[in-house]
Amino acid sequence: MYSLFFKTVFARMDPERAHRLGFALIRFAARVPPLRRALAARLAPRRRELRVEAFGRVLPGPFGLAAGFDKNAEGIDGLAALGFGHIEVGTVTGRAQPGNPPRRLFRLTADRALINRMGFNNEGSAAVAARLAARSARRSGTEHRGGHSGGTGEGPVVGVNIGKTKVVPEEEAAADYVASARRLAPYADYLVVNVSSPNTPGLRALQATESLRPLLGAVREAADEAVPERRVPLLVKIAPDLADEDVDAVADLAVELGLDGVIATNTTVAREELGLRSDPSLTAETGGLSGAPLRERSSEVLHRLYARVGDRITLVGVGGITTADDAWERILAGATLVQGYSAFVYEGPGWARRLHEGLAARLAASPYGTFAEAVGAAHREAEAA
Ligand SMILES: Cc1cc2nc3c(=O)[nH]c(=O)nc-3n(C[C@H](O)[C@H](O)[C@H](O)COP(=O)(O)O)c2cc1C
């Protein structure tokens, strides 16, 4: 049914308008409690065997929504009702900014891919923190009376992804991240330092260890000061375009700094080597490419990270995941959690449910009792062989 809707409605609309419409429908559903409950009853993971533990929380399933869909934390509860086990909001920057001028989002339907150069359009960390605070107050006042406040506790796991404001010079990048971390850490089940989007000039240079070390240190300190009662898990999100040695360097740094996780990967600036089928006028658009053609490289980066860090750090696999097989492969490669964005556009609202059901079937057919046992199994098998 969704594929017909996609072909007749969304595919004929400008992609960014289609996103706004789809997201408005999701938020509407969340505001009508019987509708939200009906959706959640049908789509949200409830099987015990799907539960996974990460970042001090139990998640209803390993599959979540990647950053960029809900940049301003407006639709967390609607998205959770669609079955995402965690929702990563953002990227949020220190100051509000409009992002790049439209058109800035392109559908490569023949490749099941997207190209975006949104450029971190978002309301800024003060506004997003206020929205998260209001949500948290609503929740502690109603459904979760007596429960604890802040970003932790029951309900969907909420990651908050932060990035640099475009007009802030690179020398002041850390202060911009720190301002966001201070405001947002109280509401975050985990915090992500995004240094890998291709659409903010100079951002990816922050992946170099000499820049990344002080940046992560400063954000860690800011989160600890803002939330003294809880150690907010801190992750870094990396690009698929890093050279292998640079992936290793980030992995070593993550261990050295006691980081909680690494998210691999963001979108790619690569084109030619991806064997794209879409019209060259589309594939030539500037920006980050995501979706199916990214799968192989994202998986490769994840394998490399796991080979280096093993289970010392929680890895999150993202990039080109469409099916349960894709997600299962990523878990065997070393991911405790998996995420996706682009395939949501092509697969529709039943996507997270299909993925979780398929993962439960893969687990049942495997020699592993739990997802935790399956994490990184591809490496152990390779060693044993
Ligand atoms: C339109 C769009 C906007 C995105 N915005 C962000 C962002 O703000 N921050 C971020 O870390 N990643 C962003 N991403 C990257 C995704 O989170 C994800 O890492 C990437 O798309 C690969 O996953 P996928 O192939 O499942 O889409 C964006 C992706 C898309 C398609």
The ligand as a MOL file (V3000), in Angstrom:
LIG
                    3D

  0  0  0     0  0            999 V3000
M  V30 BEGIN CTAB
M  V30 COUNTS 31 33 0 0 0
M  V30 BEGIN ATOM
M  V30 1 C 18.0520 14.2660 4.4670 0
M  V30 2 C 19.0930 13.7620 5.4070 0
M  V30 3 C 19.5170 14.5730 6.4530 0
M  V30 4 C 20.4850 14.1250 7.3370 0
M  V30 5 N 20.8620 14.9260 8.3690 0
M  V30 6 C 21.7610 14.4750 9.2670 0
M  V30 7 C 22.1320 15.2670 10.3770 0
M  V30 8 O 21.6070 16.3620 10.5790 0
M  V30 9 N 23.0590 14.7720 11.2390 0
M  V30 10 C 23.6370 13.5450 11.0710 0
M  V30 11 O 24.4640 13.1400 11.8820 0
M  V30 12 N 23.2910 12.7580 10.0210 0
M  V30 13 C 22.3760 13.2060 9.1250 0
M  V30 14 N 22.0260 12.4030 8.0780 0
M  V30 15 C 22.7240 11.1090 7.9000 0
M  V30 16 C 21.9490 9.9380 8.4810 0
M  V30 17 O 21.7940 10.0680 9.8640 0
M  V30 18 C 22.6830 8.6100 8.1700 0
M  V30 19 O 23.9280 8.6050 8.8300 0
M  V30 20 C 22.9260 8.4190 6.6910 0
M  V30 21 O 21.8320 8.8800 5.9390 0
M  V30 22 C 23.1730 6.9530 6.3300 0
M  V30 23 O 22.0460 6.1590 6.6590 0
M  V30 24 P 20.9310 5.7220 5.5710 0
M  V30 25 O 21.6750 5.1510 4.3870 0
M  V30 26 O 20.0690 4.7240 6.2680 0
M  V30 27 O 20.1870 6.9540 5.2200 0
M  V30 28 C 21.0540 12.8320 7.1710 0
M  V30 29 C 20.6200 12.0220 6.1300 0
M  V30 30 C 19.6570 12.4600 5.2450 0
M  V30 31 C 19.1980 11.5570 4.1380 0
M  V30 END ATOM
M  V30 BEGIN BOND
M  V30 1 1 1 2
M  V30 2 1 2 3
M  V30 3 2 2 30
M  V30 4 2 3 4
M  V30 5 1 4 5
M  V30 6 1 4 28
M  V30 7 2 5 6
M  V30 8 1 6 7
M  V30 9 1 6 13
M  V30 10 2 7 8
M  V30 11 1 7 9
M  V30 12 1 9 10
M  V30 13 2 10 11
M  V30 14 1 10 12
M  V30 15 2 12 13
M  V30 16 1 13 14
M  V30 17 1 14 15
M  V30 18 1 14 28
M  V30 19 1 15 16
M  V30 20 1 16 17
M  V30 21 1 16 18
M  V30 22 1 18 19
M  V30 23 1 18 20
M  V30 24 1 20 21
M  V30 25 1 20 22
M  V30 26 1 22 23
M  V30 27 1 23 24
M  V30 28 2 24 25
M  V30 29 1 24 26
M  V30 30 1 24 27
M  V30 31 2 28 29
M  V30 32 1 29 30
M  V30 33 1 30 31
M  V30 END BOND
M  V30 END CTAB
M  END
